[in-house]
Amino acid sequence: MRQTGNVPRKPSVSPSKITTYLACPVKFRYTYLDPRARWLLRSKSYYSFGTTLHRVLQRFHDSGDTGVETTSEVLAAYEESWIDAGYNSAEEMAEAFGEGRQILERYVGDALSQPTGAKTLFVERQFRFDFGDFVLIGRVDRVDEYEDGTLEVVDYKSGRQSVTDEDVAADIAMNCYQLLLKKKFPDRNVRSRIIALRSASSASHSMSDIELEEFERDISMIAREIITENFDERKPVRKPMCESCDFLVICQQDPDF
């Protein structure tokens, strides 16, 4: 455990840490534990694009931000929020910028013309729950409250063209968010929704109490495996994902890779 003054600081586990670990423990080490590896991280256009859209939608749904309520105000916020890192050319960036405008125009138009009747409770809110030997943390894009009291955690996906209920049910991050929301509001029904921004399609899933219990057991087991793992002894294993990994140059130094 890390120390904060004289008080031990519990290790934290997040959906991104869990998915990275399950994909490749060696990548987990270089992403979260080895400070030298951060110099290999490259800016990526899809991160910049997604972050820009998330920032604008956060402002649109934040009731305290009264300056971003119409399509024109949203597009003005989009221009102010644009992140240009990671693009290979001005042409590529211009194309992405145009796509982003179209996505936001359609999204805001749908939101204003087809209100769901839900009230947004939180935007870009971090939830956490102490499991004893670790803390599960998750930052959600948005949480809506419906008239029947149901709480829905909403996640925007800027790179997806489509999404199904089955996709949401199998998504580790969405299940983590649902679990965290249930821990904070145990008397409420909770569900999760993914919005595929490129197509304006969405899908949702609500875990049953039994499914929540099973997921909590599974995620606790994985989290405890992560916090007790000896990453220094992990050897790199070649996978299809390696070719696009920022840390490939390190793994290639291993003679058995």
C-alpha positions in Angstrom: 0.0 0.0 0.0 1.1 3.6 -0.7 1.5 5.9 2.3 -0.3 9.2 2.7 1.4 10.8 5.6 1.2 8.0 8.3 -2.0 6.5 6.9 -1.7 3.6 4.5 -3.4 4.3 1.2 -5.4 1.4 -0.2 -4.8 0.3 -3.8 -7.5 1.4 -6.2 -8.9 -0.6 -9.1 -10.8 0.9 -12.0 -12.6 -0.5 -15.1 -9.7 0.6 -17.3 -7.1 -1.1 -15.0 -9.2 -4.3 -15.0 -9.6 -4.4 -18.8 -5.9 -3.6 -19.4 -4.8 -6.3 -16.9 -7.1 -8.9 -18.5 -5.8 -8.0 -22.0 -2.1 -8.0 -21.1 -0.5 -7.9 -17.6 2.7 -6.6 -19.1 0.9 -3.6 -20.6 -0.7 -3.0 -17.2 2.8 -2.8 -15.7 4.0 -0.2 -18.2 0.7 1.8 -18.1 0.2 2.1 -14.4 3.4 1.0 -12.5 6.6 1.8 -14.4 7.0 5.6 -14.6 9.7 5.3 -17.3 7.3 3.8 -19.8 5.1 7.0 -19.9 7.6 8.5 -22.3 6.6 5.9 -24.9 2.9 6.9 -24.8 1.8 8.6 -28.0 -1.0 11.0 -28.6 -3.9 9.3 -30.4 -6.4 11.1 -32.6 -9.3 8.9 -31.4 -8.6 9.8 -27.8 -8.5 13.5 -28.7 -11.7 13.2 -30.7 -13.6 11.3 -27.9 -12.4 13.6 -25.2 -13.5 16.6 -27.1 -17.1 15.2 -27.6 -17.2 14.1 -24.0 -16.4 17.6 -22.8 -19.0 19.2 -24.9 -21.7 16.7 -23.9 -20.8 17.2 -20.3 -21.5 20.9 -20.6 -24.7 20.3 -22.5 -26.1 18.0 -19.8 -24.8 20.0 -16.9 -27.7 22.0 -15.5 -25.3 24.5 -14.0 -23.7 25.3 -17.3 -26.5 27.5 -18.8 -24.4 28.7 -21.7 -24.6 25.5 -23.7 -28.2 24.7 -24.2 -28.8 25.2 -28.0 -27.2 23.7 -31.1 -25.3 26.9 -31.9 -24.0 27.1 -28.3 -23.0 23.4 -28.4 -21.1 23.9 -31.6 -19.4 27.0 -30.2 -18.3 25.0 -27.2 -17.1 22.3 -29.6 -14.8 24.7 -31.3 -13.5 25.9 -28.0 -12.9 22.4 -26.7 -11.3 20.9 -29.8 -8.1 18.9 -29.1 -5.8 18.6 -32.1 -3.2 16.1 -30.7 -2.5 12.8 -32.5 -3.7 13.6 -36.0 -1.4 12.7 -38.9 -2.3 15.7 -41.1 -4.4 18.8 -41.3 -6.7 17.0 -43.7 -7.3 14.2 -41.3 -8.0 16.6 -38.5 -10.4 18.6 -40.7 -12.3 15.5 -41.6 -12.6 14.5 -37.9 -13.7 18.0 -37.0 -16.5 17.9 -39.5 -17.6 14.4 -38.3 -17.8 15.8 -34.8 -20.0 18.7 -35.8 -22.4 16.3 -37.5 -22.5 14.1 -34.5 -23.2 16.9 -32.1 -25.8 18.5 -34.3 -27.8 15.3 -34.6 -27.4 14.5 -30.9 -28.6 17.9 -29.7 -31.4 17.9 -32.2 -32.6 14.5 -31.0 -32.3 15.5 -27.3 -34.2 18.7 -27.8 -37.0 17.2 -29.9 -37.4 13.9 -28.1 -37.0 14.5 -24.4 -36.9 11.3 -22.3 -38.5 12.8 -19.2 -35.4 11.9 -17.2 -33.5 14.3 -15.0 -29.7 14.4 -15.1 -28.3 14.0 -11.6 -24.5 13.8 -12.3 -22.1 14.5 -15.1 -18.5 13.3 -15.1 -18.9 12.0 -11.5 -16.5 9.6 -9.8 -18.0 6.8 -7.6 -16.1 4.6 -5.3 -16.6 1.7 -3.0 -14.3 0.3 -0.3 -14.0 -3.5 -0.6 -11.7 -3.8 2.4 -8.3 -4.5 0.8 -8.9 -2.4 -2.3 -11.2 0.5 -3.5 -13.2 0.2 -6.8 -13.4 3.5 -8.6 -15.3 4.5 -11.7 -15.9 7.8 -13.4 -19.2 7.9 -15.2 -20.2 10.2 -18.1 -23.7 10.8 -16.8 -26.4 9.5 -14.4 -30.0 10.1 -15.2 -33.0 9.7 -12.8 -36.4 8.6 -14.3 -39.8 9.3 -12.9 -40.1 5.8 -11.4 -36.9 6.3 -9.5 -34.7 4.2 -11.8 -31.1 5.4 -12.1 -29.4 5.0 -15.5 -25.6 5.4 -16.0 -24.9 6.7 -19.5 -21.6 6.2 -21.4 -20.8 7.8 -24.7 -18.8 5.9 -27.3 -17.4 8.2 -30.0 -15.9 5.4 -32.1 -18.8 3.0 -32.3 -21.3 2.7 -35.1 -23.7 0.5 -33.3 -24.4 -1.2 -30.0 -26.7 -3.9 -28.7 -28.1 -4.8 -25.3 -25.8 -7.8 -25.3 -22.8 -5.5 -25.8 -23.8 -3.5 -22.7 -24.4 -6.6 -20.7 -20.9 -7.9 -21.6 -19.1 -4.6 -20.9 -16.9 -4.7 -17.8 -16.9 -0.9 -17.3 -20.7 -0.6 -17.6 -21.1 -3.4 -15.1 -18.7 -1.8 -12.7 -20.6 1.5 -13.0 -23.8 -0.3 -12.3 -22.3 -2.0 -9.3 -21.0 1.2 -7.9 -24.3 3.0 -8.4 -26.2 0.2 -6.7 -23.7 0.4 -3.7 -24.4 4.1 -3.3 -28.2 3.8 -4.0 -29.2 0.3 -2.8 -32.9 1.1 -2.7 -33.0 2.1 -6.4 -33.3 0.1 -9.6 -30.2 0.8 -11.7 -29.3 0.1 -15.3 -26.6 1.1 -17.8 -26.8 2.6 -21.3 -24.2 3.0 -24.0 -24.8 5.6 -26.7 -23.0 5.0 -30.0 -22.5 8.6 -31.0 -21.7 8.0 -34.7 -25.0 6.4 -35.4 -27.0 7.9 -32.5 -28.1 4.4 -31.5 -28.2 3.2 -27.9 -28.7 0.1 -25.9 -29.2 -0.7 -22.2 -29.0 -3.5 -19.7 -29.9 -4.0 -16.1 -28.3 -6.7 -14.0 -30.5 -8.7 -11.7 -29.6 -9.0 -8.0 -28.1 -12.4 -8.7 -26.1 -11.1 -11.6 -24.8 -8.2 -9.5 -23.7 -10.6 -6.8 -21.9 -12.8 -9.3 -20.2 -9.8 -11.0 -19.1 -8.5 -7.6 -17.5 -11.8 -6.7 -15.7 -12.0 -10.1 -14.5 -8.4 -10.1 -13.3 -8.8 -6.5 -11.3 -11.9 -7.4 -9.7 -10.1 -10.4 -8.9 -7.0 -8.3 -7.2 -9.0 -5.6 -5.2 -10.8 -8.3 -4.1 -7.4 -9.6 -3.0 -6.0 -6.3 -1.0 -9.1 -5.4 0.5 -9.8 -8.8 4.3 -9.7 -9.1 4.5 -7.8 -12.4 8.3 -7.8 -12.5 8.1 -11.5 -13.2 5.6 -11.3 -16.0 7.0 -12.1 -19.4 5.6 -10.6 -22.6 3.4 -12.8 -24.8 2.9 -11.9 -28.4 -0.8 -11.1 -29.2 -2.5 -9.4 -32.2 -2.8 -6.3 -30.1 0.9 -6.0 -29.8 1.4 -4.3 -33.2 -0.5 -1.2 -32.1 0.9 -1.1 -28.5 3.0 1.8 -27.4 5.2 -0.6 -25.4 6.1 -3.0 -28.2 9.6 -1.6 -28.4 10.2 -2.7 -24.8 8.7 -6.2 -25.2 10.8 -6.7 -28.4 13.9 -6.6 -26.2 12.9 -9.9 -24.6 14.7 -12.7 -26.5 11.7 -15.0 -26.0 9.1 -12.6 -27.3 
